[in-house]
Amino acid sequence: MIKIAVLGYGTVGSGVVEVIQTNQKVINERVGEELDIKYVLDLREFPGTPVEKLIVHDFEQIVNDEEVKIVVEVMGGIEPAYTFVKRSLLAGKSVATSNKALVAKHGAELLAIAKEKNINFLYEASVGGGIPIIRPLAAALTGDVIEEITGILNGTTNYMMTKMYNENADYDAVLKEAQARGYAERDPSADVEGHDACRKIAILSSIISGKLVDFEDIYTEGITKISLDDINYAKAMGMKIKLLASCNRSGDKLCAIVAPHLVAKEHPLYNIEDVFNAIFVKGNMLGDSMFYGSGAGKLPTASAVVGDIVEAAKNPNRSMMATWTSEKLELEEKADTTKRFFVRVKGNETELKDALEVAFGTIEVVKLEDKNDEFGFVTEVMSEGAYEAIAAGFPQICHMIRVK
């Protein structure tokens, strides 16, 4: 019998318990022996629940119990999660976590400890919820050089962009609805400012580069400035606006960014709607592939955590996960990366077009029937640095969105 401890009995923690208890028979068959939850750590009591007799309040009881072989960290945040996870690994216990903030900040260190101890630190659920992406990148695609990863990695913002597009609803209205449905927190900044997606793309970038990609080095822009006017311009161009988290290989470097992008119908991420996540991966041998599914939610995320528990249980004395070093990877400067830009301009097209084309090169003008005081245009491919330098000379510019 393999004893496990669950740290945290919130949304994901209760989901982990539910998945294990619901699928106990098939899980035990896959592990090859019985999996048993011995402890659930939480500050609260849960009378009348399946964990009523399992609740403990002192982590020392878990870390000092030699029967516990696997610790499941689903508390979230950095502390005390980091301290608990590190001490568990040092005590020879494998760890499965869904904590993207922890993995993005301390992943290199925790993976190194697991490797040294010949145990496992597994984190499939930290990116993409129930979508299997970590293990394919770390194991199945190791024969490829991954040239690009671009994902819709945050269900809240994708839900909001979908509602704005389909229902012509403004940002404030869809945010309130997302909060009412439980998709967005009372303080939604981690989602709408792009921080959640940033940590996830940092983890994926670290895996494919083998070095630490610091999330603080990634340019991050959320959806808070996206308006109904932007949505209507997107419709006029036959495109949609998606918050994309992207990393691309550029020679020996990676460039990474989180920002709203206009996505054309031909792109595989165009049709990803509602709270779903999707991750587009391009390998030099594989070509294009897509990973799609529920990127968040109690049971999808818990399912991914339980998958890691099963892997850890089946491999008790073998460190399986590919690691990255603590050496920081220097990302390509944002100013040097190239793309097209959609730009909204206050003023008259006839009066401004010549000057804009002298500055930006050939442009494609986009107009809305009910907008007489502004117009939009799409640039040729140019560097971010060149765009910023040229745009500084046009105070009429009121908004820019990158084009995928």
C-alpha positions in Angstrom: 0.0 0.0 0.0 1.3 3.4 -1.0 0.5 6.2 1.4 0.0 9.8 0.2 -0.7 13.1 1.9 -2.6 16.0 0.3 -1.6 19.5 1.3 -4.7 21.7 0.9 -8.3 20.8 0.7 -9.6 23.6 -1.5 -10.9 23.3 -5.0 -8.1 21.2 -6.5 -7.4 19.3 -3.3 -11.0 18.1 -2.9 -10.9 17.2 -6.6 -7.8 15.0 -6.0 -9.6 13.2 -3.2 -12.7 12.8 -5.4 -10.8 11.4 -8.4 -8.9 8.9 -6.3 -12.0 7.7 -4.5 -14.2 7.6 -7.6 -11.6 5.8 -9.7 -9.9 3.8 -6.9 -10.2 0.5 -8.7 -8.7 1.5 -12.0 -6.0 3.6 -10.3 -4.9 0.7 -8.1 -4.7 -1.5 -11.2 -2.5 1.0 -13.0 -0.2 1.5 -10.0 0.0 -2.2 -9.3 -0.9 -1.8 -5.6 -3.3 0.1 -3.4 -3.1 3.9 -3.2 -4.2 5.3 0.2 -4.7 8.9 1.3 -3.4 8.9 4.9 -3.4 12.7 5.6 -5.1 15.9 4.3 -3.4 19.0 5.6 -5.6 22.1 6.1 -6.2 24.8 8.7 -9.9 24.0 8.6 -12.1 21.1 9.8 -14.4 19.3 7.4 -17.0 17.5 9.4 -19.3 15.2 7.4 -16.9 15.0 4.4 -14.9 12.1 3.1 -11.7 13.5 4.7 -13.1 14.2 8.2 -10.9 11.7 9.9 -7.9 12.4 7.6 -7.5 16.1 8.4 -4.3 17.2 10.2 -3.1 20.7 10.9 0.6 20.2 11.5 2.9 19.6 8.5 5.5 18.0 10.8 3.2 15.0 11.2 3.4 14.4 7.5 7.1 15.1 6.8 8.2 12.9 9.7 5.9 10.0 8.7 8.1 7.4 6.8 5.0 5.7 5.6 4.1 8.7 3.4 5.8 8.2 0.1 4.1 10.9 -2.1 3.1 14.4 -1.1 0.5 16.3 -3.2 0.8 20.0 -3.0 -2.4 21.8 -4.1 -2.2 24.8 -1.7 -1.1 27.4 -4.3 1.1 30.4 -3.8 4.8 30.4 -2.9 4.7 30.0 0.9 4.3 27.8 2.8 4.1 25.6 -0.4 7.8 26.1 -1.2 8.9 25.2 2.3 6.6 22.2 2.5 7.6 20.8 -0.9 11.3 21.3 -0.4 11.2 19.6 3.0 9.2 16.7 1.5 11.7 16.2 -1.3 14.6 16.4 1.2 12.8 13.7 3.3 12.8 11.4 0.3 9.1 11.8 -0.6 8.0 12.4 -4.2 5.8 15.4 -4.9 3.0 16.1 -7.3 1.9 19.7 -7.6 -0.5 21.9 -9.6 1.2 25.1 -8.4 2.4 27.1 -11.4 3.8 30.0 -9.3 5.9 27.5 -7.3 7.2 25.7 -10.4 8.0 28.9 -12.3 9.9 30.4 -9.4 11.6 27.4 -7.8 11.2 24.6 -10.3 15.0 24.3 -11.2 15.9 23.9 -7.5 13.1 21.4 -6.7 13.8 19.3 -9.8 17.5 19.2 -8.8 16.7 18.0 -5.3 14.4 15.3 -6.8 17.1 14.1 -9.2 19.7 14.0 -6.4 17.3 12.0 -4.2 16.2 9.7 -7.1 12.6 10.6 -6.5 10.0 12.7 -8.5 8.9 16.2 -8.6 6.0 16.2 -11.1 3.9 19.2 -12.2 1.7 18.3 -15.2 -1.3 20.2 -13.8 0.7 23.5 -13.4 0.2 24.3 -17.1 -3.0 23.6 -19.1 -5.0 22.1 -16.2 -6.1 18.7 -17.5 -4.3 19.0 -20.9 -1.3 16.7 -21.1 1.6 18.9 -22.2 4.4 18.7 -19.7 5.1 15.0 -20.1 4.9 15.1 -23.9 7.4 18.0 -24.0 9.7 16.4 -21.4 9.5 12.8 -22.8 7.7 12.1 -26.0 9.1 15.1 -28.0 12.7 14.9 -26.8 13.8 13.9 -30.3 12.6 17.3 -31.7 13.9 20.8 -31.5 10.8 22.7 -30.5 10.7 25.9 -32.6 7.5 27.4 -31.2 5.0 27.0 -28.4 2.0 29.3 -28.6 -1.0 28.8 -26.3 -4.2 30.0 -25.0 -3.2 29.2 -21.4 -5.8 31.1 -19.4 -9.5 30.0 -19.5 -10.8 33.2 -17.8 -9.5 35.6 -20.5 -10.5 33.2 -23.3 -14.0 33.1 -21.9 -14.1 36.9 -21.7 -12.8 37.4 -25.3 -15.3 34.8 -26.5 -18.2 36.6 -24.8 -17.1 40.0 -26.1 -16.9 38.6 -29.6 -20.1 36.6 -29.7 -22.4 38.8 -27.7 -20.9 42.3 -28.4 -20.6 42.8 -24.7 -18.0 45.2 -23.2 -15.1 44.3 -21.0 -16.6 45.3 -17.6 -19.8 43.3 -18.3 -18.0 40.1 -19.2 -15.6 40.4 -16.3 -18.5 40.7 -13.9 -20.1 37.6 -15.5 -16.8 35.7 -15.3 -16.6 36.5 -11.6 -20.2 35.5 -11.0 -19.6 32.1 -12.7 -16.5 31.5 -10.6 -14.1 31.8 -13.6 -12.5 34.9 -12.3 -11.4 35.8 -8.8 -12.6 38.9 -6.9 -9.2 40.3 -7.7 -8.9 39.2 -11.4 -5.5 40.8 -12.0 -3.5 37.5 -12.2 -5.7 36.4 -15.2 -6.6 39.7 -17.0 -3.1 41.2 -16.6 -1.5 38.1 -18.1 0.5 37.0 -15.1 -1.0 33.5 -14.9 -0.2 32.8 -18.6 3.2 34.3 -18.1 4.2 31.8 -15.5 2.9 28.9 -17.6 4.8 29.9 -20.7 7.9 30.4 -18.6 7.6 26.8 -17.4 7.2 25.5 -21.0 10.1 27.6 -22.2 12.3 26.3 -19.4 11.5 22.7 -20.4 12.4 23.1 -24.1 15.5 25.2 -23.4 16.9 23.3 -20.5 17.6 26.5 -18.7 15.7 28.8 -16.4 13.4 31.2 -18.2 12.6 33.8 -15.6 8.9 34.8 -15.8 9.9 38.3 -14.8 11.9 38.7 -18.0 8.9 38.0 -20.2 7.1 41.0 -21.6 3.5 40.6 -20.4 0.4 42.5 -21.5 -3.1 41.6 -20.5 -6.6 42.2 -22.0 -7.6 45.2 -19.9 -7.3 47.6 -22.8 -9.3 45.5 -25.3 -12.5 47.3 -26.1 -15.6 46.6 -28.2 -14.1 48.7 -30.9 -11.1 46.4 -31.1 -13.5 43.4 -31.3 -15.4 45.0 -34.1 -12.2 45.7 -36.1 -11.3 42.1 -35.6 -14.6 41.0 -37.0 -14.1 43.3 -40.0 -10.8 41.6 -40.7 -12.3 38.1 -40.2 -10.1 37.6 -37.2 -10.4 37.1 -33.4 -8.5 38.5 -30.5 -6.9 35.9 -28.2 -4.5 36.4 -25.2 -1.6 34.3 -26.4 1.5 33.2 -24.5 4.3 32.4 -26.9 7.9 31.4 -27.1 9.8 31.1 -30.4 13.3 29.8 -31.0 15.5 32.5 -32.7 18.9 31.0 -33.3 20.4 30.2 -30.0 17.9 32.3 -28.1 14.2 32.2 -27.3 11.9 35.1 -27.5 8.8 35.0 -25.3 5.8 37.2 -24.9 2.3 37.3 -23.4 -0.1 39.7 -25.1 -3.4 39.9 -27.0 -3.0 39.0 -30.7 -5.3 39.0 -33.7 -5.6 35.5 -34.9 -6.7 34.6 -38.5 -9.2 31.9 -39.3 -6.5 29.7 -40.7 -4.6 29.5 -37.4 -5.5 26.4 -35.2 -6.1 28.6 -32.2 -8.8 30.7 -33.9 -11.6 28.3 -32.9 -10.6 27.8 -29.3 -13.6 29.2 -27.4 -15.0 29.7 -23.9 -12.9 28.5 -21.0 -11.0 26.0 -23.0 -7.2 26.1 -23.4 -5.1 25.0 -26.3 -1.3 24.7 -26.9 0.2 24.8 -30.4 3.6 23.2 -30.7 5.9 23.3 -33.7 8.8 20.9 -33.8 11.6 20.7 -36.5 10.8 17.1 -37.1 7.2 16.7 -35.8 5.8 19.8 -37.6 2.6 21.2 -36.1 0.6 19.7 -33.3 -2.1 20.8 -31.0 -3.0 20.0 -27.4 -6.6 20.9 -26.4 -8.9 20.6 -23.5 -10.1 21.9 -20.2 -7.3 24.2 -18.9 -8.8 24.7 -15.5 -11.5 23.5 -13.2 -11.7 21.2 -10.2 -11.8 17.8 -11.8 -9.7 18.4 -15.0 -6.8 19.8 -12.9 -7.2 17.1 -10.3 -7.1 14.4 -13.0 -3.7 15.7 -14.1 -2.5 15.7 -10.5 -3.6 12.2 -10.0 -1.9 11.2 -13.2 1.3 12.4 -11.7 0.6 10.6 -8.4 0.2 7.4 -10.4 3.5 8.0 -12.3 5.3 8.7 -9.0 3.8 5.5 -7.4 4.9 3.4 -10.4 8.4 4.8 -10.3 9.4 5.0 -6.7 13.2 5.0 -7.1 13.6 6.7 -10.5 13.6 10.4 -11.2 11.6 10.7 -14.4 11.1 14.4 -15.2 13.4 16.3 -17.4 15.0 19.1 -15.6 16.3 22.6 -16.4 19.3 24.2 -14.8 19.2 27.3 -12.6 21.3 29.1 -15.2 19.1 31.9 -16.6 18.4 31.9 -20.3 18.8 35.3 -21.8 15.8 36.0 -23.9 15.9 37.8 -27.2 15.1 41.4 -26.7 11.5 42.2 -27.4 12.6 45.1 -29.6 14.4 42.7 -32.0 11.4 40.4 -32.5 9.4 40.8 -35.7 5.7 40.7 -36.5 2.8 42.7 -38.0 0.8 45.2 -36.0 -2.8 46.3 -36.1 -3.0 50.0 -35.3 -6.0 52.3 -34.5 -5.6 55.9 -35.4 -7.7 58.9 -34.5 -8.3 61.2 -37.6 -9.1 61.0 -41.2 -7.6 58.3 -43.4 -7.2 60.5 -46.5 -5.2 63.1 -44.6 -3.0 60.6 -42.7 -2.4 57.6 -45.1 0.4 59.1 -47.1 2.4 60.1 -43.9 1.7 56.7 -42.4 3.0 54.8 -45.5 6.1 56.9 -45.6 6.8 55.9 -42.0 5.5 52.3 -41.8 5.7 51.2 -45.4 2.7 49.7 -47.2 -0.4 49.5 -44.9 -3.7 47.7 -45.2 -6.5 50.1 -44.1 -9.4 48.8 -42.0 -12.5 50.9 -41.5 -15.7 50.5 -39.5 -19.0 51.9 -40.8 -20.0 53.7 -37.6 -16.5 55.1 -36.9 -15.9 58.4 -38.8 -13.3 59.8 -36.4 -10.8 57.0 -36.6 -9.6 54.1 -38.8 -7.2 51.1 -38.4 -4.4 49.7 -40.4 -2.2 46.6 -40.5 1.6 47.1 -41.0 4.1 45.0 -42.9 6.3 42.7 -40.9 8.6 44.8 -38.8 10.5 44.7 -35.5 8.9 45.8 -32.2 11.7 48.3 -31.8 11.0 49.9 -35.2 7.3 50.0 -34.5 7.7 51.7 -31.2 10.1 54.3 -32.6 7.8 55.1 -35.6 4.6 55.1 -33.5 6.2 57.7 -31.1 5.9 60.2 -34.0 2.2 59.7 -34.4 0.2 61.0 -31.4 -3.0 60.1 -33.3 -2.4 56.4 -32.5 -4.8 55.2 -29.8 -4.2 51.5 -29.7 -2.1 48.6 -31.1 -2.6 44.9 -31.2 -0.1 42.4 -32.5 -1.1 40.1 -35.4 -0.3 36.4 -35.2 
